[in-house]
Amino acid sequence: MLTTTLGKTGLKVSRMGLGCGGHSRLGMSRGSSKEEAARVVREAIDLGVNFIDTAEGYRTEEAVALGIADVPRDSVVLSTKVGTDLQDRPATAKETRERVDGCLRRLGTDYIDILHLHGVLLEGYPHALEVLYPELAAMRDEGKIRHIGITEAFGRDTNHRMLGPAVQEGPWEVVMVGFNLLNPSARKTVLPHTKDRGIGTLCMFAVRRALSNQEALLSLLEELGSPVKDLDFLKGQGVAGSIEGAAYRFCLWEPGMDVILSGTGNIAHLRQNAKALEGPPLSDEILEKLLEAFGEVDSVSGN
């Protein structure tokens, strides 16, 4: 398993991170029990993954706790998130503290390596920065949080209106950005700043529905008016073998990306993704073809 240092945090992390949300939620969205989901977590750890990302809203924190129960706490890097709203209004600092304490209880730990404010939109950013961040900083001083991050709502903010400015001046130590071969716009608006400032960068949406469902992909390519009519050239021998594998490798070797999140509830699929995330960079010829087709796209998430 490839590893790196997560920005200036000093955390040594696997380049592949286990994403415990998305459509699957470790299989729990399709009926898996907490115990079955925990087996996916344990398999990821056995494969060399030490970065595990969950969230209050995913309802997988307890499954993660089961999955890491038999390993030393300092052998895994736990990332979780709390939203900035509560019942359709901005959350208070006190409420945010209580929500973080809830994450700690559900994860069965006394500290969280990275606590993110979750899915922040541009209009909610001032509240996140001015009201909620100081409370998280206080919890960091108390030892309950090691590092503070922020994630964008990529499905609604595909051109990084919140995160682009936030990484230029904000206090965030880690960020989670939407990025994939269909919309690599973060390479212009986000990644130059995270690289310059040493902000740890997590990649979400590397593979979503449009890159794993042929019908959805063809529909999206038509909607975009893409010069390529399919992505079957990525399946060729000596390229990547599959569209999903190429998509993961596209993100893995993008300068400035630290951890590529991959979520599943299926152990065989997990192993397949892990293999892709150990693969070499795509060829210059393939990258050029992809960027010619999608390099200016900032209007879709790939979901």
Secondary structure, DSSP 8 states (H G I E B T S, - for coil): --EEE-GGG--EEESEEEE--TTTTTTGGGT--HHHHHHHHHHHHHTT--EEE--GGGT-HHHHHHHTTTS-GGGSEEEEEEESBSSSSB--HHHHHHHHHHHHHHHT-S-EEEEEEEEE-GGGHHHIIIIIHHHHHHHHHTTSEEEEEEEE-TTT-TT-TTHHHHHHH---SEEEEE-BTTB-THHHHTHHHHHHHT-EEEEE-SS-GGGT-HHHHHHHHHHHT-S-S--GGGGSTTTTSSHHHHHHHHHHTSTT--EEEE--S-HHHHHHHHHHTTS----HHHHHHHHHHHTT--S----
